[in-house]
């Protein structure tokens, strides 16, 4: 693509004339210097930990012929220096131009909140499929484009990668994009330039305060998705959540509420929970919808009601919504059962906040006839404030809590465990830092009628330490214990 076409709708100032002319052919766009190549445009973005300006010359060494800058730096004379006020704001526009303007060819659905995003993304994909359409999905577990499955590196990728995926989704003849939108992505403008036809808010609980510092800062980041909606878009909001009530007051677009407690546009009622699944009714402006789902727990009633509210707002029929919800049998790492013929239940779940852990244990507690044993830890180099809260929830909700390592990253596992156990007042816990040994201990203690919940990592197939990452999948570890 010609450089001048790539910069369409971007406010910029080039230093003198383009050294190689405005019609130079740009063959790639990158904001990661290591991904730059011959005849690329490199976008220097100031980041939280690194400033892209410091890596611009590395990008040039790899073949970049033009660089987007916020400030002047020394570059070879034959490299085009293009100055913008905000590199983050310019990046989505440039990426959209380069990848064929996919934004205007997709109906985009954004999902944000602390918990539930992944499950709702799977449910929306299922509803869209039940209606005879195709969707690309960008989320925590993977990026799914047709039959292509790409392991996710971030819940929401950066704009260059994101728009590249969107272009591929369009080429796959998909007409919908379902995307989990993280608070980091909103704060860093990764989804700038995307016109969402619908945005879903799940809830707001303690997480990511290492980054946002305060709940107000966390909420402000989440709110950006809704404050940027067009009048024709739908804002689908959990009205049972206190932050959801606040969001209703600042959101743009057409407000659509859902919940189980208060008066809502889409209200779940007649809820019947079991280990075999969930039955409930969604009362909506389109009538009552009886749902019989394999998903377990009240938190999944919220997730399904959110998906139903969004689906019906976007024009899908009640029948299509019902089929989509009921076709969804399970979500990887979300109360995912592990069955090796054992006389007790094993579930693996991604719950890594105190609220998520509470929701999952609340879902299991009335359904388990005997003991619940929970194995969990907390990630290193992440929000430390939730650690004692998670310890408190685990010890109060379970019969035995086994504190172990999650992804310790750069922290000492024992130090993380100490912060978790600081919130525990009961004596029903053990600390076993080796996660494999902790799972083995939990399974050895379980008896018929009991339940073992392995929480925190869910779908993840790795464990991150200070200087290494090792293969580690809670599901596979549990199965291996029974096979040896």
N, C-alpha and C positions, 0 to 999 in steps of 0.2 A: 504494500500500500504506500502511496506517495505520502511523504512527510506532512505536506500541507493538508491533505485529507484526513490524516490521523489526528490533526490538531483542531478539527472542526468543532465548534462550540466551546473550545477551551480559550479562556482569556490568558494570553501570554505575551511576552516580549522577548524577541530573540536578540542576542548581542550581535549587532551589525547584521549583515545578510547571512543566510545559511551558507556556510563554507562550501558545501557541495550542491547548493541549490534546493529550493523547496520541493522539487519533484523527485528527490532521491527516494529510491525504493527501500522501505523499511520492511524487513522480513520477520521481525519478532519484537515483542514488548516484554520487558521484565522489570521487576522492582527488587529482585534478588540478584546481586552481582554474579553469583555463582551460576545462575541460569542464563546469563547474557551470552549472546553468540554473534556471529558475523551479521553485520548490517542491522543490529537491534537498536531500539530506543530504550534507554534505561531511565527509570523514574526514581530519583533520589528522594526517599521519604524519611523524614525524621521519626524514629520509632521510640518506644518506651525505653528500650535498652541499648539500641544501636541507631546511629544516624547514617542513613543511606548516602549522604554526601561524602562520607569518608571512604565509601567503596566504589565511587563513581569511576575512578581511574582503573580499578580492577575490572569493571564492566567494559571500559574502553579497551583494555588489554585483551579482553576476550572477544572483541569485535564490535562493540557498540559504536555507532556513528553519530548519535544524538543523545543528549541527556536533558531531562527535565529537572530544574533546580529551583530552590527557594532562595539560595544565596550563592554568591559568586565564588567559584573555586578554580584552581588552576587545572586546565585540561589541554590536550594537544590542540593546535590551531585548526586542524581540519575536522574537529568534532563540533557539531552544532550545540550551542548552549542556549536553552530555552527556559526563560524565567517565568515562574508562576507565583502567585501569592500563597497558594496552599497545594502542595503536591498530593496530599491525600484526596482533596476534592477533584483534582485534575485526573487522577489515575482511573476512576471508573469511566469517565467520559472518553479517555483515550482507549481504554480496553474495549468499551462498547463499540467505538468506531472500528478498531482493528478486527474484532471478531464478527463484524457484519451486523451490528446493531440488533443483537438477539432480544434485548429488553422489550422492544415493541412487538415481538412475535410470540411472547409467552404470557400466560396468565400466572402471575406470581403470588404465592401464598407464603407469608412469613410467620414463624412461630417463635415466640420468646417467652421468658419466664425462667425461674430457677429449676423447676422440675416439670417433667411431662413432655418436653419438646420432642424427644425422639419417638415416643409412642404415638403422639399425635401426627408426626410426619408419616409414620407407617400407616396409620389409619386414613389420613387424607389420600395417600397414594392408593390405598385399597378402594376408597370411595370413587376416586377418579377412574380407576380401572373398571370398577363395576358399572360405571356410566359409559364405558366404551372409549375412553380417552387414554392417553399416555402421559406420564409425568416423569420428569427427572427429579431426583431427590438429593439434596445437599444436607448432610447432618453429621452428628457426632460419631456414628458407627462407620458410615461409608458415604461415598458419593456414587449414586446409582444412575447410570445413563443407559437405558435399554438393558441389554444383558451384560454390559460392562460394569464391574464393581471395583471401585477404587478405595482402598483403605483411607479413612479420613485422617489428616494431620491436624486440622483444626475443625471445630464445630462449623465455623463459617470461614472459608478461605479468604485470602486477600483478593482485592478486586481484579488483578490481572488473571489469576488462576480461576476466580469465580466466573468472570465473563467468558473465559475460555471454555469452561464447562457448559455455560449457558449456550454458547455457539454450537457445541457438540450436541446438546440436548435438542436444539432446533433441527439440526441435521438428522437427528434420529426420528424426526417426524413427531416429536412430542409437542404438545401445546400447553402443558402446565409445568410450572416449577414449584416444588414444595421445599422450603428451606428453613432449617433451624437458624435463628439469628441470635447470636450470643451478645451479651452486653459489651464484651471487648470489641466485637465487630461494629456495633453501633457507635461506640465511643471513638473508634478509629476510622469511621466513615467507609468501611469496607463494602457496604451495600448502597453507597451513594449512587444516585442515578437510576435506581430500580423503582418503578411504579408498582407498588404492591396492590393487587386487587382486594386482598384480605390480609389482615394481621390478627394473630391469635395471642392473647396473654393468658398464661396459666396461673402463676402465683409469684410471690417474691418472698424468699426466706434467706437466712444467713448463708452467703457464699460470696466468694470473690472480693471480700472486703480488703484483702491484701492489695488489690488493684484500685477499687473504687473508694476505699477508706471509710465511707459512711453509707448507711442505707439510703439516705437521700441521694447520694451520688450514684449509687447502684440503680435506684428508681429513675433518676434523670436519664441515665444511659438507655434503659429499657423504653422510656417514654418517647425517645426520638423516633422509634419505628412508627408510633401512632400519631405523633405530632406532624409527621411528614406525609400522612395519607391524603389523597385527593378526596373531594366531596363524594365521589361515586364509589369509593372503596368501603369495605366493611371492617369495623373494629370489633372483633369478637373477644369479649372480656369476661373473666371469671368474677362475677359480682359478689361471690362469697368471700373473696380475698380482700383484706383491708386496703391493700395497695391497688387492687382492681377498682375499688370504689373511687380512689383518687385519680386513677387513670381515666375513668369515664369523664371526669371534669376537664381534662386537658387534651383528650384525643380528638382528632379530626375524623372525617368520614362518617359513615352511618354506624351508630352504636348498636351492637347486638350483644346482649348479656346472656350468660349461662350460669347454672349453679344447681345446688340441691337443697338449699335452705331458704333462700329469700325469693321474692317475686322476681322472676327472670324471664326473658323472652323464650329461652329454651331451658325448661326445668326438669331435672331428673327426679322421678318418684317411683314408688313401689319397688324399691331396691332390695334384691334378694342375693346374698353373697354365699358362695361355697367354694371349696377347693376345685370343683369341676368347672367353675365359671361364674358368670354374673347375669342375672336377669333384671331388667329395669325398663321404665317407660320414659321416653322423652316427650314432654308436652311442649309443642311449638306452635307458631302461627300457622303451620301447615297441617296441624292436627297432632294426634298422639302416635308415637312410634314405639312399638314394643321390640326390645332388643334382647337377644339371647346370645351372649358372648362367652368365649373361652377365656378371656382375660379376667384376672382375679383382683378384687379389692376395690374399695371405695375410690381410691385415687384414680383407678382406671375408669370408673363411672364418670369422673370429671373429664378425663382425657377423651372418652368417647362422646360425651355431651358437647365438648368443645368442637370436635370434628364434625358432629352432626349439625351444630349451629352454623359452622363455616360452610359445610357442604350445601345445606339448604339455602343459605344466604346467597351463594354463588349460582343457584338455579338448579342444582341437582334435585331429583325427585325424592320423596320419602322412601320409595322402594329402592332406589339406587343407594341412598345413604344406609339403609338397613342392611342391604347385601354387602356393602363395603365394610361396615362395622363387624358383621358376623363372619365374613370371610377371613378376617385377621385373627389367626389362631394364637400367635405368640410374637414377641419382639425379642431379638437377641439380647441376652443379658438383663432383661427386665422381668423379674420374677420368673426366670426361665427354669423349668424343672430339670433335674438330673436324675434319670431313672436307670439304676443298675440292678433292679430287682430287690433292693433293700427294703426292710419292713418299716422304714420311716421316710419322711419327705426331705428332699434336698432342693433348695432353690438358690439360684445365683442372681444377684441384683446389683445394679449400678449405683444404688443409693450411697451417696457420698456427702450428704449434708444431714444435719440433725432432723430437719423436716422430712426429707425423703426417707430416712431410716425409720422415723416415727410412722409415716404412712404405710410402709411395707410391713412393719411389725404389727401395726393396728389391723392391717388386712389379714394377717395370718393368725393372730392371737385367738379370735373367737372360733377359728376353724380347726385349730389343732387341739386334740384331746389331751395331750400330755405336755412334755417340756419343749421349749424353744431354745435352741442354742444358736447364738449369732457370732460369727467371725467377722471382724472388721478392723480397719485402720484408718488413717488419714494421710493424704498426700503431703509430701514435703514441699517446701518453697511455695506454699499456697496458704490461703486464709487460715490463720492459727486460731482465730476466735471461736471457730465452730468445734474445735477438738474437745474441750470439756463438755460442751453441750451434747456431742455425739456419744461420749462416754455415759453421760447421765441418761440419755434416751435408751441406750443399749441395756444398761444394768436395770433400769426400771421396767422396761417392756419385755425383756427376755429372762429366762430362768438362769441362763449362764451366758456371760459375755467373754469371748476370747479376743483380747486386743493383740493385733499383729501389725505387720508392715503392709502398707498399701504400695504407693510409689514414693519411696522416701526421698528420691532425687538427692539434693545436696545436703540434706539434714541427717543427723544421726537417728536411726530408728528408735533407740531407747528414749531419746529426748522427746520425740513425737508421742511415744506411748505414755511418757510421764505427764504430758499435757492432757492427754485423753483421760487418764485415770484420775487426774485432779478433779474431774467432774463427777466421779463415782463415789457415792456414800455407802453403798451396800458392799457386801463381801462376796458377791456372786460373780467374780471375774478372775481371769487368769491373763497373764502376759506371756505370749510366745511369739517372739519377733520373727522367726522364720515362718513365712506364710504357709509353706507346704506342710510343715509340722503342725501348725495351728489348725489347718483343715483336717489333717489326719487325727489330731486329738479330738476335735469336735465329732468326727464320724465314729470314732471309737467309743465315745461316751453316749451316743444316741441309741435309743432303744425303740421298740415297736410303738408306733403312735406319736413319736417325737418328730420334731422338725429342725433341720439345720439350715440356717440362712447364711450364705457366704456373700457379704456385702462389700460394695465400694468400687469394684473393678468391672463387674458385669461382663460386657462383650470383649474387654481388652485381652489381648493375647500376649502381653509383655509385662515386665516389671522394671521400673526405672530406678537405678541406683546412682550414686554420685558420679561414677566414672564408667558406667556400663549399663546396657539394657539387655535383659535376658528374656527368652521365651517363657511366658507364664500365663496360663489360661485356667481360671478357677474351675471351669467345667471339666476340662481335661484332667486336671490334678485330682479332682474328686473321683472321676472314673478310673484313673490309674490306681488309686488306693484300693479300689474294690477288685481290681484285676491282679494285684500282686499279693 
